[in-house]
Amino acid sequence: MQFAQKRRNYGDMFQVDFKKINNGRTKGILLDLDNTLYEYEMCHLYALKKCHKNLRKIKKVSFEQFKKDYDLAKREVKKNTFDQAASHSRFLYFQKFFENKFKKTFVDLTL
């Protein structure tokens, strides 16, 4: 990396040299915030519970089963989109979830 140097004993952390970045052409910096400014797992679980609540309007299913089916869909999407940004798409996870569960896509529920 041109503007960052890996820090020893900090895993994947890098120290950024902002003086090198501030070259007059830089408009912004994109940071990955997962588990940095908020606790990802807690927020993710909350969102899944809300999705489960909506799903129960059309099909009675336990949260445990919903989570297993969601995780299966997620693994399938990751397998088919390996090493691509789409492998992180919750939209694709839910699309695959509905295809697996109902043999069709529910666009309104996927969104």
N, C-alpha and C positions, 0 to 999 in steps of 0.2 A: 504494500500500500504506500502510495506516494506521501500521504499526509498523516499517516499513523504508524506507530511503532508498537509491536506486541510487548506487553508488560510481563515480566517474569512472575511466576507464582500466582497469576490471576486468571488462569484458564484461557478463555477466549476474549478477554478484555484487551482493548487497545488504548494507548494514550495518543490523543490527537494533538497535533501541532497546529493550533488555530492561526498562528502568524503565517504559516505557509498557505492556508486555505484562503485567508483574506487577501485575495489578489485583485479585488475590484470586479471580478467576473462572477464570483460565487453569489448566488441568489438565496440559497438556503441549504440546510443540512437535514437529511432524513435519518431519524433514529428509530431503532427497533425498541419499542417500549414494553414488550411482554415481560412482566414480572419486574419491571424497573420502577415505574411510577404507580402501578397498581398490581394487585395480586391476581394473576391470570386465572388460576384454577378456581378460585372462589367466584369470579365473574362468569367464567365458562359454565360452571355448575348451575349458577343462577339462571343463565340463559337457556340451558338445556331443560331445566325444570319448567320454564315458561313455554318452551316449545312442546314439551310433553303435555302440559295443560291444554294447549290448543289441539293437539292430536287426539286427546281423549274426547273431544267433541264429536269425532267421527268413528273412533275405535277405542274400546276399553282395553288398555294395556298397562301393565305395571311400569313404574319408572325403571326398574331393574331391566326388564325386557326391552324397553325403549332404548336404554343406554347400550345394551348389548347389540341391538340392531343398528344403532347409530355408529357404534365403534366398528362394526363389520363393514358398513358402507364407507366409513372413513378409510379403513384399510384398503378396500377395493379401489377407491379413488386414488389413493396414494400409490398403489401398485401400478395403475394405468397411467398415471401422470408423473411418474418418477422423475425427480430432479427438475421439475417445472414449477413455476409459481402457482399454477392451478392446483397443485397438490395440497395447498393450504386453503382452498376455497370451501367455506361452509355451505355455500350455495350448492356446489357439486356434491358435498356429503349428503345434504338433504334430498337432492334430486335422486341420488342413488338409493337412499333410504326408502323413498316412496316407490321407486321402481322395484326394489327387492320386496317390499312389504305388500304392495297393492298391484304390482305388475303394470303400473302406469305412473306418470308424473302428475303431481298436483301442483301446478304452477303457483296458485294462490297461497297454498300452505308452504311451499318451498321459499317463497319470497318472505 
